[in-house]
Amino acid sequence: MIPGMKFQQYLQDLLEALSRFPWRHTALTLRDRFREDHMGLTASSLTFTTSIALVPFFTVALAIFTAFPMFAKLQGALQ
């Protein structure tokens, strides 16, 4: 048996299984759930909250950089 034959058989089986998967039905279900659960609004809210949460993090980081002179080069690069 050729060493690559197992891998080729695995790929062939995988492609057959993927071809039988109901892609259209899954895509339509995902679209409906996205609309029902207002996922666009949820994603935008999460993005906004994350960006607001990063401000205090960077403030503390810059405060630490100014407290310790060994970080002066890094502080200049960040600013």
N, C-alpha and C positions, 0 to 999 in steps of 0.2 A: 504494500500500500504506500502511496506517495504521501509524504508528511503533510502537504497542504490540502489533501483530500478531505480531511475532517473539517477543516476551516471552510473549504468551499461548500461542503454539504451543509454546514451550519448557516452560511450566508444564504444558500438557496432556500433552506427551511424558513429562515427569517423573512426573506422576501415574499415567500408564499403566504406566510402568516400576515404580513403587512398588507398584502393585496386583498386579503379577505376581510380586513378590518373595515367597519362602516364609517369611513371618513366623512362623508357628507352629513350623515345623521349626527355625528359627534360635533362637527362644526356648527350646525344649526342649533344644537342644544347649547353649546357654549355661547353662541351669539344671544340666544334668548335669555340665558342666565345672566350674561353681562348686562343686558338691558334691565331685567327684573331687579337685580340687586344694586343697580346704579354704580357699577364698578368704575366707571369713568370718574364719577364724583369721589368715590373712595380713593382712587389712585391719586387724584389731584390733591385731596386732603392730606394724604400720607406724604406726598412730595413737599407740600407747604410746611407741614409740621416738622419734617426732617430738616428742611433748610433753616427753620427758625431755631431748632435745637442745636444746630451747628454753631450759631453765633456765640453762645456762652462758652462752648468748647474752645473756639479760637481765641476768645478773650482771655481765658485762663492760660492757654498756651503762650500767648504773647506776654502775659504777666510773668510767667515762669521764665521766659527768655530774657526779660528785662531784669529779673532778680538775680540771675546768674550770668556774669559777663562771659563765661566760656561759650555761650550760645549766641554771641554777637553776630558772627558771620551768618548763621542760620536765620537769625531774626532779620537781617538785612535782605536775605534772599526771599523770605516770606513776604516782607512788606513790598 
